Amino acid sequence: MGTPAQPAQLTDVLSTLNRHRSILAAAALIGLVLGLVAALVVPARYTATSSVVVRVLDDSSDDGSSTPTMATESAIASSWRVAEVASASLEERHDGVSPSDVQSATEVSATPDSEVLRITFHGDSARKAGDGADAVAAAYLTIRQEDATDLAADLSKKVDDRINELGALRSNRTRQVQIDELSRRLAALTAADLDPGEVVSPARGYAAKATPGFLPLGLGGLVLGLLIGIPVALVRKDEVDTGISSTDAFLGVNRELVLDGTKDVDRAETWDIAAFMLMTPQLQPEDDPFLIMLDSESAPGRPAPGQEFVDALARRGQPARLVDAGAVNEGKISRGWPTDRKRSLWSGEIVVIDTTLVSSDALRVAIGTRSDSVVLARTTSDDASDLSRLIGLLHSKQADVSLAVLFPPAPERISLLA
């Protein structure tokens, strides 16, 4: 059964992003440029609001007014009639403003628990937005005044006609009372204030820009570029030229403890030399185990370095046990792995802990700090920056590298054997 891959650690993610920081920089720059271009290309939009207090004529009330129905007033302010009047007014200052343009650019809302209409107009300039809101407000009041005048005239005619009808009939006390009441109502209609309302807060000079400017669009493009660049950087594979060209890549490791096996035809020969250089102790059965962390990079078809090293130790008369660290997780490490029971089981043995299948540098370093010796095995095609980072992390935890071995990649070995 295969060993499950270890989850990526935050340090690994940050390291990958650091290696591909050029991708992040390019993505951020492209996003910033696109944001600034959008700020230039996207037409600017402005909004302005005019507030109107509504008063409505009502012949049934004592003072000639009543509370208006604001939903109805909002519909009137948004109507085609108002748009036509406002369009004619705007044509004097702005070319090409049709009634349909006015309707599409106008939003009308009623302030809750009040008799105030808020008329908002959207335009491509601050002046047009302000003029538009004021023009719609004025057109609305004009239409409402015309309606109020027509209503008063119609009511006055009906009352006057009724008075004339009653006057033509034979007079009696009841008819005279009716004529007097109708006359009173006619006088009230004639004297009624037909003003439907007034603009209490004109919009001109108070237009606000509705579209974002250079700063928000630029920052938005920058953030969007980073959001796109981060996953691209995380999935992008390292370029081949980041490989290990020589033993100089083992920075921080004593030069005497770096074995160059790039010219060896047989890997077993290189491992035999490595087993000799490591100078492992001769253990008695009752002695504590000698733990060796062996780390390499895995690849399909690549020999298992842990087993190769165990075989090399056996050829030197030092039988060793191979432990696959792929089954070790941070939970086990936090609980004190390897436990006393494990150490007792391994007493008198050299234990090679193979971390080839461990993807987390943090877990590798934790195992290295619990080992008596650390051996690094790499090929010239492995990533030099990953190697340098791991060595630095080991040194930061006082886990020095006891031996480093460099192998050629598989194609180089084949050419040597040929």
N, C-alpha and C positions, 0 to 999 in steps of 0.2 A: 504494500500500500504506500502511495507517495506521501511525502511529507508536505503539509499545507504551507503555502508561502506566508512569511511573516508580514504583518501589516506595515505599511510605510509610516515612518516616524516623521515628526515635524522637522527635525534636523535634516532628514533626507530630502524633504520637499524644498526647504529653504536652500539646501546645497544645489539641488537641480536648478532652481530658479536663478541662483547666482551664476551657475555655469552658462546658462542661456540668457544672461541679462541683456545681451544685444537684441534678442528677440523681443523682450519686454520693452526695451527702449524704442525699438522700431515701431512696435504696436502702439505705444503711448504717443509717439510723435505723429504717426498717421492719424490716430484718433483726434489729437489736438488740431492738426491741420484741417481735417474734415469738419470739426466743430467750428473753426474760424471761417471756413468756406461757407458752411451753412448759415452762419450769422450774416455773411455778405449776401447770400443768394435768397434766403427766406425773406419774403416781403415783410416789412415792419407793419405791425398792427397796433392801433391805439384804441382805447375805450374812454368814453366820457359819459357822465350821468347827469341828467337834469331831474329835479324833484318838483312835483306839481301837487298842490293842495286842491282837492276836488270839492265843489259845491254844486248841488243839483236842485233845480226848481221843482217844487211840489205844491200844487194849488190847494191841497187839502190841509196843509199845516198853517199854523197861525203866523209864522214868521217868513213864510214863502220858501223854506228850505227844509231838507231832511237828510238823513244819512245815506250816502250813495252806496250802491252795490259795487264793490271794488273789482270783483271778477268781471262784471259787465264793462266797467270803465277800462280795465286792462285790455279787453277785447276790442273796444272802440279805438284805443290808442294804437293798437297793432293792426287796425283795419286798412283796407286799400284806400278808402276815402282820405284818411289822415296821411297815408304815404303819398298820395297824389299832391296834396297841398304842400307837404314838406318838400317833395321833389321839386316843385315849382319854385319854392323859396331857395333851395340849395343851388339850383341852376344859375342863380345870379352870381354865385361865388365859386362854384365848383362845376366843371364841365362833366357831362355824361352821367349824371345821377338820375336814374329812372325810378319810378315808383317801386318796381320789384327790387331794385338795389336797396332802397330805403327799408322795405319790409324785411329783407334778409339781414340787414345790418342792425335792426332794432330789436331790443329785448325790453319787455315791460313787466314790471313786478309791483305788487302792492306791499307797502310796509305793514307788517302785522299790527292789528289793533289801532289803526290810524286811517286817515283819509288822504294819504299821501301816495302818489304813484311815482315810481322810480323808472325813468326812461333812459335806457343805456343804448349808446350808439357806437358801432365799431367802424373805424375808418383807417385809411392808410397813412394818415398824418394826424398830428394832435389837433390841428386847426379844423380838419374835416370832421373828426370825431366830436369836437365841441360844438361846431356849427350844426352837425347832424342832430345831436341830442336836443339842442335848443330849438331847431326847426321842427322836429317832431312834437316837442312839447307845445310850441306855439300853434302848430297845425291842429293838435288835439283840442286845445282850448278854443280855437276858431270854430271847429266842427261842433263842439259842444255848445258854444254860444249860438250858432246858427240853429241847432236843434232846439235849444231852449226858447229862442225867439219864435221859431215856427210853432212850437208847442203852445206858447203863451198866446200867439195870434189865433191859433186854431180854437183854443179854449175861449178866448174873448169873443170870437165870432159866434160860437155855439151858445154862449151865455146871452149875447146880445140878441140873437135870433129867438131864443126862448123868451126873453123879456118882451120882444115885439109880439110874439104869439099870444102871450098872456094879456098884453095890453089891448089886443084886438077883441078879446072876449069880454063878455059882460062883467063888469067889476063887482067883486064882493070881497069880504074881509079875508078869506083864505087866499084868493089870488093876489091880493095886495101884499100879504105877508110873503108869498113866494117871489113877487116882483122885488120887494125890498131886499130879500136875501140874495137874489141873483144880482141885483145892483151892487150890493156890498162885495160880492165875489168879483164882479167885473172891475170894480174900483181897485181891489187888491191885486188883480192880475195886471192892470194897467200900471200900478206903482211898483210891481215886483222887481227886484234886482235880478237881472238875467245873466249876471256874470257867473260862469260855471266853475271858476277857480282861478288860481294864479301860480306862476312859477316862483317857488320860494328859494330854489337853489339852482341858478343857471350853471350850465356845464362849461361854458367857454373859459379857457384858461386853466381848467382843472383836468385835462386829459392825461391818462396814464398809459404807458407803453405796455401792451399785452404780450408781445413776443419777447423771448429772452434775448439778451444782447451778447456781446463778444465773450464776456467773462463766464457767464453760466454755460453757454454753448461750448466754449473752449474747454472748461473744466469737465463738462459732461462727456465731450469727445475723448478727453484724456483718460477718464475713468473707464469709459467703454472700451477704449483700446487696451487698457491693462486687463480688463475682465476677459477680453478675447485672447490677449497674449499669454496670460498665465496658463490656461489649459494647453495651448499650443506648445509652450516651453516645457511643460511637464511631460507631454507625450513624445516630444521630439527626441530622437536618438542622438547620442553624442557622435561627433564626426570622428572619422578614422584617425585623423592627425592628432588626436588627443592621446594616442597610445604611448606606451613606455618604450622609448627609443634606446635606453641604456640603463645600467645599474644606478646612474646618477639620480634616477627618479625616486630612489629609496632615501630621500632626504631625512636626516635625523637618525639614521641607522649607522652604527659603526662600520666603516668601510671593510674592516676585517671580517665582518659577519654578513657580508653580501656575497652570495654565490652566483656567478654568471654561468648559466648552463645553456646559453643560446647556441653554442657551437658543439654541444654534446649530441652524438647521434642517438644515444639511448637514454631515455628519461630515467631508467633504473640506475644508470651510472651516476647521474646527477643526484638522485635521492640517496645513494650510498655515501656520496661525499657529504651531503647535508647531514645525514645521521652521524657521520664521523665528526663534523664540525660542531654539532650541537653539544657534544660531551654530556650525554645523559648519565645519571648516576646508576651504579649497580645496586639494585634494591634487594633487600631480604623480604621474605614472605610477610613478616610482621611490620615492615616499614609502611609509612604513609604513601599513598600513590603519588606519582610525579605526573602532574597535569600539563599537557602541551596543547595550546590552542593553535590549530593550523587553519589559516584563512587563505582562500583563493576565490577567484571568480568562476562561476559556473557557466557552461555553454554546452549546447547539444553536441554529443560526440567527443567531448573532452574527457580524458582519463580522470578517474577519481583520485585526487592527490592524497586524501587521507589514507586510503588503502595502500597507495604506492609508498607512503612514508612508513606505515606500519610494516610493510614487507621489507623495507630497507633496514628498519630496526631489527627485525627478526633475523636478517642475514648477518647482522653483527652480534647475534646471540642475545638480543634484548627483546624478548617477546613483548608485544604491546597490545593494548585493547583499543579498538576504534569506537568512538561515540559520535553519532550524528547529532550535531547541535540544532539541526532543523526542527527537532521535536521539543527543543527547549524554548520557552517563552518568558516574557518578563515577569509573569506571575510566579513561575518557578524560581526565577532569579531573586525576586523579592522575598521568597520564603526560604532563602538560604541555599539554593542549589549550588554545588552538589552537597547533599545532606550528609550528616555523619554516617548514616546507613549506607549511602552510596560509597563514601570513602572507605568504609570498612569492607565493603564488597570488593573494592578495587585495590585493597592493601597489597603492597609489594609489586604493583604493576605500573608500567608506563601507560598512561591513558592519553590517546590522541583525540582531542575534541575538534571535529571537523566542522567549521562554520561556513562552508561553501554555500549552503542553501539558506543561510541567514541573510535576509535583505536589510535588516536594520543595523546601522552603525552603532546605535546606542546599545543594542543587545550584544553586538560583537565586543564592544569595549567592556561591557559588564562581565562577559565571559573571560576576557583577557585579564581583568583585574583579579579573577579567581583562579588563574592558572599560574603555574610555576615558570612557564616559558611560553613565548609567543613566536610562531613561525609564520611568515608571509610568503606565499607562492604566487607569482604572477607570470603572464606571458607578455611578449612585446606588443601584443594587440590589445591588452587590457588598458583601462582608463587610468592615466597618470594622475589626474586631479583627484579621482576617488581614492587612489592609493595614498596620496599625500594627505588628504583629509583624515583618513583612518589612522595613519601614523601619528598625526598631530593630536587626534582625540585620545589615542592610547597614551601618548606622552603626558597629556594633561591629567591623566588619572594614574601617573607613575607606573604604567604598564609598558616597560621598554620591550622593543623587539629584539629577540635573542638571535634570530637568523632570518635572512631574506633570500629567496631563491627566484631567479629569473629564467624562464623557459622561452624558447621560440614558439611562435604559433604553429598550428598543425601543418599548414602548407610548407613552412620552412623545414620542418622535420622530414617531411616526405621527400623534399628535394635533396636533403643531406643523405638520406638512405639510398636515393637513386644514384 
